[in-house]
Amino acid sequence: MGMSGVGKTYLSDILMQHNWFHYSGDYRIGTRYLDEPILDNIKQQAMQIPFLRDLLQSDSIYICNNITVDNLKPVASFLGKLGNPELGGLPLKEFKHRQALHKQAEINTMLDVPEFIHKAHNIYGYKHFINDVGGSLCELDTAEVFEVLSANTIILYIKASEQNEEELITRAVTDPKPLYYREAFLEEQLADYMQQHQLPYVAMINPDDFVRWIFPKLFYSRIPRYQAIADKYGYTISTKELYNVRNEKDFLDLIEVAVARKE
């Protein structure tokens, strides 16, 4: 676990070459638990175009998701950004509704891990399993999730170095993407943003500007939450240590180091 960009999928790609089953949390969220809401959102957008509306209503065309482990854009587009509708933003009520759907989808996805470990072994013949979780795992505040994960997997927190922190923040500010926020965190930060920018209505928010503004605050709010989970349920490695991993043996050696360091 760790912020998006610290190397979770990088590690997964390495281990997949050594007979590890790659369980992508974001992929499972999009294809299992948010599939219908994502399609409904796409259809709603398409129905606003007369040409497409006629084709959809007459069943002349159909729309389907093309979500892959490497292409999770439909999930992000559904989550959306808060703010001015004319700039692609969502009203606060709808934004919170989608946030809530995503949270429950992520909880369900993590609770599915034991079942998929069983499937990976008994159906597909994999001896090893890696759970590549979304960056918002630490926001769930659901003890059951971490109890299930710690009982069935080794929870490994990939802690970003100061240099990596700056790089991740710069990347997010340059290319603002939809994110999940804990509701209490969102309400607190939204109130600050509205006051600082003297905006009376959420509909006046520039969606990209809000994401750029809030991301560093989100980033640093997540660090102690990740660390608390690792301290209670798992282990911690640094991005510097991870980037030295080139194969399965390197990874297993690193796990030994992380376990010994905590003990």
C-alpha positions as MATLAB code, in Angstrom:
seq = 'MGMSGVGKTYLSDILMQHNWFHYSGDYRIGTRYLDEPILDNIKQQAMQIPFLRDLLQSDSIYICNNITVDNLKPVASFLGKLGNPELGGLPLKEFKHRQALHKQAEINTMLDVPEFIHKAHNIYGYKHFINDVGGSLCELDTAEVFEVLSANTIILYIKASEQNEEELITRAVTDPKPLYYREAFLEEQLADYMQQHQLPYVAMINPDDFVRWIFPKLFYSRIPRYQAIADKYGYTISTKELYNVRNEKDFLDLIEVAVARKE';
ca = [
       0.000    0.000    0.000;
       1.016    3.600   -0.534;
       0.206    6.709   -2.529;
      -0.407    6.334   -6.240;
       2.953    6.407   -7.985;
       5.175    4.956   -5.239;
       5.721    1.705   -7.156;
       2.947   -0.752   -6.246;
       2.200   -1.695   -9.841;
       5.920   -1.577  -10.702;
       6.473   -4.269   -8.075;
       3.446   -6.230   -9.257;
       4.789   -6.267  -12.821;
       8.087   -7.713  -11.574;
       6.411  -10.440   -9.512;
       4.009  -11.391  -12.312;
       7.078  -12.608  -14.204;
       7.685  -15.066  -11.354;
       4.280  -16.774  -11.200;
       2.526  -14.323   -8.880;
      -1.191  -13.605   -9.321;
      -1.750   -9.847   -9.633;
      -4.901   -8.694   -7.856;
      -5.521   -5.068   -8.818;
      -7.863   -3.392   -6.363;
      -8.764   -0.568   -8.738;
      -9.474   -3.033  -11.560;
     -11.775   -5.081   -9.320;
     -13.561   -1.926   -8.184;
     -14.216   -0.871  -11.770;
     -15.190   -4.226  -13.250;
     -17.206   -5.648  -10.358;
     -18.573   -3.056   -7.979;
     -18.772    0.139  -10.045;
     -19.387   -1.381  -13.471;
     -23.078   -0.475  -13.616;
     -22.733    3.079  -12.192;
     -19.861    3.744  -14.608;
     -21.931    2.579  -17.581;
     -24.952    4.568  -16.417;
     -22.806    7.694  -16.255;
     -21.446    7.132  -19.769;
     -24.927    6.475  -21.132;
     -26.248    9.601  -19.443;
     -23.575   11.648  -21.190;
     -24.269    9.951  -24.520;
     -28.017   10.597  -24.221;
     -27.339   14.321  -24.320;
     -26.174   13.956  -27.924;
     -29.251   13.547  -30.196;
     -27.473   11.291  -32.706;
     -26.308    8.866  -30.000;
     -29.593    9.100  -28.073;
     -31.569    7.858  -31.081;
     -29.178    4.956  -31.590;
     -29.260    3.958  -27.930;
     -33.035    4.178  -27.669;
     -33.454    1.972  -30.729;
     -30.857   -0.540  -29.450;
     -28.795    0.111  -32.555;
     -25.628    0.498  -30.499;
     -24.501   -0.531  -27.038;
     -21.890    0.807  -24.651;
     -19.479   -1.315  -22.651;
     -16.488   -0.668  -20.411;
     -12.992   -1.443  -21.626;
     -11.319   -1.318  -18.230;
      -7.951   -3.028  -17.994;
      -5.298   -3.159  -15.279;
      -3.359   -0.588  -17.296;
      -6.389    1.529  -18.259;
      -8.527    2.552  -15.308;
      -9.748    5.812  -16.812;
     -13.465    4.826  -16.669;
     -13.170    4.559  -12.865;
     -11.550    7.985  -12.614;
     -14.048    9.593  -14.995;
     -16.929    8.254  -12.905;
     -15.410    9.520   -9.652;
     -15.137   12.946  -11.262;
     -14.121   16.309   -9.863;
     -16.056   18.756   -7.751;
     -17.078   22.126   -9.120;
     -18.415   24.102  -12.071;
     -20.522   21.867  -14.395;
     -19.512   23.990  -17.375;
     -15.905   22.949  -16.699;
     -16.782   19.278  -16.229;
     -17.359   19.491  -12.480;
     -19.972   17.726  -10.362;
     -22.473   19.193   -7.866;
     -21.535   18.500   -4.233;
     -24.413   16.065   -3.619;
     -23.585   13.958   -6.688;
     -19.858   14.120   -5.954;
     -20.397   12.821   -2.417;
     -22.711   10.100   -3.729;
     -20.013    8.823   -6.084;
     -17.403    9.063   -3.335;
     -19.591    6.893   -1.101;
     -20.063    4.328   -3.861;
     -16.303    4.178   -4.386;
     -15.618    3.723   -0.680;
     -18.017    0.790   -0.386;
     -16.625   -0.708   -3.604;
     -13.089   -0.525   -2.222;
     -14.159   -2.121    1.068;
     -15.875   -4.976   -0.781;
     -12.868   -5.396   -3.067;
     -10.486   -5.803   -0.128;
     -12.839   -8.235    1.621;
     -12.750  -10.326   -1.593;
      -8.994  -10.935   -1.218;
      -9.233  -14.332    0.603;
     -11.599  -15.629   -2.078;
      -9.235  -14.537   -4.847;
      -6.237  -16.100   -3.134;
      -8.198  -19.349   -3.216;
      -9.164  -18.848   -6.871;
      -5.636  -17.921   -7.900;
      -4.302  -21.155   -6.442;
      -7.075  -23.656   -7.196;
      -8.278  -22.407  -10.584;
      -5.248  -20.730  -12.152;
      -2.442  -22.602  -10.427;
      -0.628  -19.592   -8.972;
       1.445  -20.267   -5.864;
       1.840  -16.618   -4.936;
      -0.484  -13.612   -4.719;
       0.104   -9.855   -4.665;
      -2.628   -7.430   -3.639;
      -2.029   -4.138   -5.487;
      -4.293   -1.787   -3.522;
      -5.560    1.657   -4.416;
      -3.993    4.761   -2.923;
      -7.120    5.461   -0.881;
      -6.961    2.262    1.188;
      -5.841    4.209    4.263;
      -8.993    6.351    4.070;
     -11.471    3.503    4.630;
     -11.504    3.552    8.456;
     -12.866    0.003    8.468;
     -11.040   -2.294   10.888;
     -12.510   -5.412    9.281;
     -10.625   -4.683    6.053;
      -7.230   -4.586    7.745;
      -7.989   -7.579    9.935;
      -8.888   -9.614    6.837;
      -5.821   -8.414    4.940;
      -3.425   -9.026    7.834;
      -4.855  -12.527    8.358;
      -4.370  -13.482    4.711;
      -1.493  -11.346    3.396;
       1.575   -9.425    4.506;
       0.662   -5.734    4.547;
       3.566   -3.745    3.171;
       3.629    0.058    3.279;
       5.812    1.671    0.611;
       6.927    4.933    2.203;
       7.921    7.695   -0.196;
      11.226    9.490    0.329;
      11.200   13.286    0.561;
      12.358   13.485   -3.048;
       9.617   11.094   -4.143;
       7.056   13.088   -2.176;
       7.959   16.229   -4.101;
       7.840   14.350   -7.414;
       4.432   12.820   -6.683;
       2.964   16.169   -5.645;
       4.411   17.915   -8.689;
       2.995   15.223  -10.974;
      -0.459   15.457   -9.394;
      -0.508   19.248   -9.568;
       0.610   19.213  -13.204;
      -1.983   16.623  -14.194;
      -4.876   16.780  -11.682;
      -6.890   13.575  -11.567;
     -10.088   12.583   -9.747;
      -9.457   11.358   -6.202;
     -11.248    9.786   -3.271;
     -11.516   11.844   -0.071;
     -12.803   10.909    3.364;
     -16.017   12.864    3.816;
     -14.823   14.653    6.976;
     -11.565   15.638    5.258;
     -13.429   16.862    2.171;
     -15.852   19.002    4.154;
     -13.063   20.603    6.190;
     -10.866   21.363    3.176;
     -13.771   22.488    1.025;
     -14.786   25.035    3.644;
     -11.213   26.383    3.739;
     -11.030   26.553   -0.045;
     -14.340   28.388   -0.352;
     -13.279   30.896    2.277;
      -9.801   31.469    0.843;
     -11.159   32.003   -2.661;
     -14.252   33.901   -1.484;
     -16.653   31.659   -3.387;
     -20.287   31.557   -2.267;
     -21.227   28.441   -4.271;
     -19.540   25.106   -5.007;
     -20.675   25.492   -8.621;
     -18.186   28.343   -8.950;
     -15.180   26.135   -8.187;
     -12.721   25.405  -10.988;
     -12.509   21.575  -10.727;
      -8.841   21.260  -11.705;
      -7.815   24.155   -9.480;
      -9.487   22.536   -6.482;
      -7.693   19.212   -7.090;
      -4.348   21.018   -7.405;
      -5.020   22.909   -4.184;
      -6.183   19.954   -2.124;
      -3.745   17.259   -3.280;
      -0.728   18.247   -1.134;
      -3.019   18.401    1.906;
      -4.447   14.987    1.047;
      -0.970   13.566    0.493;
       0.375   14.627    3.879;
      -2.829   13.637    5.672;
      -2.454   10.096    4.352;
       1.144    9.527    5.477;
       0.379    9.057    9.204;
      -2.658    6.947    8.335;
      -0.538    4.578    6.242;
       2.092    4.433    8.960;
      -0.477    3.641   11.654;
      -1.783    0.722    9.592;
       1.746   -0.571    8.977;
       2.672   -0.232   12.651;
      -0.369   -2.216   13.762;
      -0.829   -4.719   10.963;
       2.237   -4.840    8.743;
       5.665   -3.601    7.757;
       7.303   -0.597    6.113;
       9.815   -0.264    3.277;
      11.051    2.844    1.507;
      10.717    3.708   -2.164;
      14.526    3.728   -2.317;
      14.592    0.108   -1.139;
      11.810   -0.861   -3.524;
      13.528    0.643   -6.563;
      16.489   -1.697   -5.947;
      14.205   -4.706   -6.433;
      14.815   -6.340   -9.806;
      13.399   -9.845   -9.301;
      11.520  -12.106   -6.899;
      14.591  -12.907   -4.798;
      15.302   -9.207   -4.263;
      11.723   -8.742   -3.100;
      11.752  -11.679   -0.685;
      15.062  -10.493    0.738;
      13.514   -7.061    1.259;
      10.556   -8.602    3.081;
      12.980  -10.322    5.456;
      14.692   -7.000    6.101;
      11.362   -5.263    6.785;
      10.216   -7.974    9.185;
      13.539   -8.065   11.036;
      13.619   -4.285   11.265;
      10.225   -4.170   12.967;
      11.044   -6.999   15.343;
];
